Amino acid sequence: MHTNKYITSGKPLSETGKALILLHGRGGSAEDILGLADALPVGDFTLFALQAAGHSWYPYSFLSVPAQNEPWLSSALGVVRELVEEIKAQGIAEEKIWFTGFSQGACLTLEFVTRNAARYGGVAAFTGGLIGDRIYAENYKGDFGGTPVFIGTSDPDPHVPVQRVHDSVGVLRERGAVVTEKVYKGMGHTITGQEIEDAKASVFYTSYSAPY
């Protein structure tokens, strides 16, 4: 089972007022995904990179029946929730919290934010989709309130079917997210410079003004 283990980088939250939560892929590490932040415009953010037990958030494909990935999946979602609550307890509103994940971490990112939809700062999912053998619409609650979301994937991808990405985008949009969906022909299971530029433009350079 997972513990709330993470590494941080950047200035303290009390100085930045903005948090970026990073979730690594299967076989990856908190250090690996923290390196991705070097390519993002987050120099004025406090970074939090969570570490999965055994370098995997759940044992089987994200397309498996959810019960097959229990109790690891619920544990992983719980660890993300704990970190979000920890950040909020320091006076940081949800709209000042951003999420970024790759592969298995992107799936976990999308699953967490869609189960707990709110007006977040932004979400960047590099190759991922909502978790399950099908879309379990009853699991998703809340309203994104215009949260900018980027979802990029390869066509084809060996782990993430493009159709699941399309279906996931539909669910997020139904819940009020402003989603930029990019499908890159033959990109492979990786993150490219172009994908990072697209994510930066749609999530990190998007301004938001609260309604009066």
C-alpha positions as CSV (number, residue, x, y, z in Angstrom):
1,M,0.0,0.0,0.0
2,H,1.1,3.5,-0.6
3,T,2.3,6.0,1.9
4,N,2.2,9.8,1.6
5,K,5.8,9.9,0.4
6,Y,6.9,12.8,-1.8
7,I,9.8,15.1,-2.6
8,T,9.5,18.8,-3.0
9,S,11.4,21.4,-4.9
10,G,11.3,25.2,-5.2
11,K,10.5,27.8,-2.7
12,P,8.1,27.2,0.2
13,L,4.4,27.4,-0.4
14,S,4.2,30.4,1.9
15,E,6.3,32.3,-0.7
16,T,4.9,30.9,-3.9
17,G,1.2,30.4,-3.2
18,K,1.0,27.9,-6.0
19,A,1.5,24.1,-6.0
20,L,2.2,21.6,-8.8
21,I,1.6,17.9,-8.0
22,L,3.5,15.5,-10.2
23,L,2.7,11.8,-10.6
24,H,5.3,9.5,-12.3
25,G,4.6,6.5,-14.6
26,R,4.9,2.8,-14.0
27,G,8.6,2.0,-13.2
28,G,9.4,5.7,-12.8
29,S,10.1,7.7,-9.7
30,A,9.4,11.0,-8.0
31,E,12.9,12.2,-9.1
32,D,12.1,11.3,-12.7
33,I,8.8,13.2,-12.9
34,L,10.3,16.2,-11.0
35,G,12.8,16.5,-13.9
36,L,9.8,17.1,-16.3
37,A,9.1,20.3,-14.4
38,D,12.4,21.7,-15.7
39,A,10.7,21.9,-19.1
40,L,7.6,23.7,-17.7
41,P,7.1,27.4,-16.7
42,V,6.8,26.6,-13.0
43,G,9.8,28.4,-11.6
44,D,7.4,30.3,-9.2
45,F,5.6,27.2,-8.1
46,T,6.3,24.8,-5.2
47,L,6.6,21.3,-6.6
48,F,5.4,18.1,-5.0
49,A,6.4,14.8,-6.6
50,L,4.7,11.7,-5.1
51,Q,6.5,8.4,-5.0
52,A,4.5,5.1,-5.6
53,A,5.4,2.1,-3.5
54,G,7.4,-0.3,-5.7
55,H,7.4,2.4,-8.5
56,S,3.9,1.5,-9.6
57,W,0.5,3.0,-8.5
58,Y,-1.4,-0.1,-9.3
59,P,-0.4,-3.5,-10.6
60,Y,-2.4,-4.1,-13.8
61,S,-3.4,-2.1,-16.8
62,F,-5.6,0.9,-16.2
63,L,-8.1,-0.8,-18.6
64,S,-8.5,-3.7,-16.1
65,V,-11.7,-4.1,-14.1
66,P,-11.1,-1.7,-11.2
67,A,-11.4,-4.4,-8.6
68,Q,-8.3,-6.1,-10.0
69,N,-6.3,-3.0,-9.2
70,E,-7.5,-2.8,-5.6
71,P,-6.6,-2.0,-3.0
72,W,-3.7,-0.2,-4.7
73,L,-5.9,2.1,-6.8
74,S,-7.9,3.4,-3.8
75,S,-4.7,3.7,-1.8
76,A,-3.0,5.7,-4.6
77,L,-6.1,8.0,-4.9
78,G,-6.0,8.4,-1.2
79,V,-2.3,9.5,-1.2
80,V,-3.1,12.2,-3.8
81,R,-6.0,13.4,-1.7
82,E,-3.9,13.5,1.4
83,L,-1.3,15.7,-0.4
84,V,-4.0,18.0,-1.7
85,E,-5.5,18.4,1.8
86,E,-2.1,19.1,3.2
87,I,-1.5,21.8,0.6
88,K,-5.0,23.3,1.2
89,A,-4.3,23.3,5.0
90,Q,-1.5,25.7,4.3
91,G,-4.0,28.2,2.9
92,I,-3.7,27.3,-0.8
93,A,-7.0,27.3,-2.7
94,E,-7.8,24.6,-5.2
95,E,-7.5,27.1,-8.0
96,K,-3.8,27.5,-7.1
97,I,-3.1,23.7,-7.4
98,W,-1.9,22.2,-10.7
99,F,-1.5,18.5,-11.6
100,T,0.8,16.9,-14.1
101,G,1.3,13.1,-14.7
102,F,2.8,10.8,-17.3
103,S,1.4,7.4,-18.4
104,Q,0.2,5.5,-15.3
105,G,0.6,8.8,-13.4
106,A,-1.5,10.6,-16.1
107,C,-4.3,8.1,-15.6
108,L,-4.2,8.5,-11.8
109,T,-4.1,12.3,-12.2
110,L,-7.2,12.3,-14.5
111,E,-9.0,9.8,-12.2
112,F,-8.4,11.8,-9.1
113,V,-9.3,15.2,-10.5
114,T,-12.5,13.9,-12.2
115,R,-13.6,12.1,-9.0
116,N,-13.0,15.4,-7.2
117,A,-13.8,18.0,-9.9
118,A,-13.2,21.6,-8.8
119,R,-11.7,24.7,-10.2
120,Y,-8.0,23.7,-10.1
121,G,-5.2,25.8,-11.6
122,G,-4.7,23.3,-14.4
123,V,-4.1,19.7,-15.3
124,A,-1.6,18.3,-17.8
125,A,-1.9,14.5,-18.6
126,F,0.8,13.1,-20.8
127,T,-0.7,9.9,-22.3
128,G,-3.5,8.8,-20.0
129,G,-7.2,8.3,-19.6
130,L,-9.8,7.6,-17.0
131,I,-9.4,4.2,-15.2
132,G,-11.4,1.1,-15.7
133,D,-12.5,-1.5,-18.2
134,R,-15.1,1.1,-19.1
135,I,-16.0,4.6,-18.1
136,Y,-17.7,4.5,-14.7
137,A,-19.6,7.8,-14.9
138,E,-21.1,7.3,-11.4
139,N,-17.6,7.8,-9.9
140,Y,-17.3,11.4,-11.2
141,K,-18.6,14.3,-9.2
142,G,-18.2,18.0,-9.0
143,D,-17.6,20.8,-11.5
144,F,-14.3,21.9,-13.0
145,G,-15.5,25.5,-13.4
146,G,-13.4,26.1,-16.5
147,T,-10.2,24.4,-15.3
148,P,-7.8,24.2,-18.3
149,V,-6.8,20.6,-19.0
150,F,-4.3,19.2,-21.5
151,I,-4.4,15.6,-22.6
152,G,-1.9,14.4,-25.1
153,T,-1.3,10.9,-26.5
154,S,0.2,9.0,-29.4
155,D,-1.7,7.3,-32.2
156,P,-1.1,4.4,-31.8
157,D,0.0,4.0,-28.2
158,P,0.9,0.5,-26.8
159,H,-0.8,1.1,-23.5
160,V,-3.5,3.8,-23.9
161,P,-6.1,3.4,-26.7
162,V,-6.9,6.7,-28.4
163,Q,-10.7,6.0,-28.0
164,R,-10.2,5.9,-24.2
165,V,-8.6,9.3,-24.4
166,H,-11.5,10.6,-26.5
167,D,-14.1,9.2,-24.0
168,S,-12.2,10.7,-21.1
169,V,-12.1,14.1,-22.7
170,G,-15.9,13.9,-23.1
171,V,-16.4,13.2,-19.4
172,L,-14.1,16.1,-18.3
173,R,-15.9,18.5,-20.7
174,E,-19.3,17.4,-19.3
175,R,-18.0,18.5,-15.9
176,G,-16.9,21.9,-17.0
177,A,-13.3,21.4,-17.9
178,V,-11.8,23.4,-20.8
179,V,-9.9,20.5,-22.5
180,T,-7.2,20.7,-25.1
181,E,-6.8,17.2,-26.7
182,K,-3.8,16.5,-28.9
183,V,-3.2,13.2,-30.7
184,Y,0.3,12.8,-32.2
185,K,0.7,10.3,-35.0
186,G,3.4,7.8,-34.2
187,M,4.8,9.7,-31.2
188,G,5.4,6.5,-29.2
189,H,5.0,6.1,-25.4
190,T,7.0,9.2,-24.5
191,I,6.8,13.0,-24.0
192,T,8.1,15.1,-26.9
193,G,9.1,18.8,-27.0
194,Q,6.1,19.6,-29.1
195,E,3.7,18.0,-26.6
196,I,5.3,20.0,-23.7
197,E,4.9,23.2,-25.7
198,D,1.2,22.4,-26.3
199,A,0.7,21.7,-22.6
200,K,2.4,24.9,-21.6
201,A,0.2,26.9,-24.0
202,S,-3.0,25.3,-22.9
203,V,-2.5,24.9,-19.1
204,F,0.4,27.0,-17.8
205,Y,0.0,30.1,-19.9
206,T,-3.8,30.3,-19.4
207,S,-4.9,33.2,-17.3
208,Y,-7.9,32.9,-15.1
209,S,-9.9,35.6,-13.5
210,A,-12.4,34.8,-10.8
211,P,-15.9,36.1,-11.5
212,Y,-17.0,39.0,-9.3
